[in-house]
Amino acid sequence: MDSFDHPSGLRVRIDRARCVCSETCASLAPQTFETDEQGLVRLLDGGSDPEAAIRTAVAACPVQAISIETPGVPS
């Protein structure tokens, strides 16, 4: 599982094994997510989309391949 820490404090995680190549995340938060040559989600270094865009992309993933954690908030 790949992850990165967004400047807002969120930890964004992706599970490429669950990805079904919908590319919804990359269209909603293109500075944070992209799809690779196989069509699977990949995190971009220093993802700079606003927190709201990342949360929207997470909610829109049809297979929950992306998750977020907020420090201090139980998952």
Secondary structure, 3 states (H helix, E strand, C coil): CEEEECCCCCEEEECCCCCCCCCHHHHHCCCCEEECCCCCEEECCCCCCCHHHHHHHHHHCCCCCEEEECCCCCC
